[in-house]
Amino acid sequence: MSDVARSQKWLPLTALMLAGTLFTLAVFLGWMRYGSDIFLTLIESGLAYCF
């Protein structure tokens, strides 16, 4: 019974870490796909040098 309670204790943390990893992966893939377009848009509006 204590093994079940111990595994359920880590379940929210594991789910949160998985969600964070998936979000980070999605942002990275989005940057790889659209990064140049984002940067060129920032240059056109003059905001690229703020970063």
C-alpha positions in Angstrom: 0.0 0.0 0.0 2.8 2.4 0.7 4.2 1.8 -2.8 0.9 2.9 -4.3 0.8 6.1 -2.2 4.4 6.9 -3.0 3.9 6.5 -6.8 0.7 8.7 -6.7 2.7 11.3 -4.9 5.0 11.9 -7.8 2.2 11.7 -10.5 1.4 15.5 -10.6 5.1 16.4 -10.7 5.7 13.9 -13.5 2.7 15.2 -15.5 3.9 18.8 -15.0 7.4 17.9 -16.2 6.0 16.1 -19.2 3.8 19.0 -20.1 6.8 21.4 -19.7 8.9 19.2 -21.9 6.2 19.0 -24.6 5.7 22.8 -24.5 9.5 23.4 -24.8 9.7 21.0 -27.7 6.8 22.8 -29.4 8.4 26.2 -28.9 11.8 24.9 -30.2 10.2 23.3 -33.3 8.2 26.5 -33.9 11.4 28.6 -33.6 13.2 26.3 -36.0 10.4 26.6 -38.5 9.4 30.2 -38.2 12.5 31.8 -36.5 13.8 33.6 -39.6 10.3 35.1 -40.3 9.9 36.2 -36.7 13.4 37.8 -36.8 12.8 39.6 -40.1 9.4 40.9 -38.8 11.2 42.2 -35.7 13.8 43.9 -37.9 11.2 45.6 -40.0 9.4 47.0 -37.0 12.7 48.0 -35.3 12.3 45.8 -32.3 15.1 43.3 -33.1 17.7 45.4 -31.4 15.8 45.4 -28.1 16.6 41.8 -27.6 
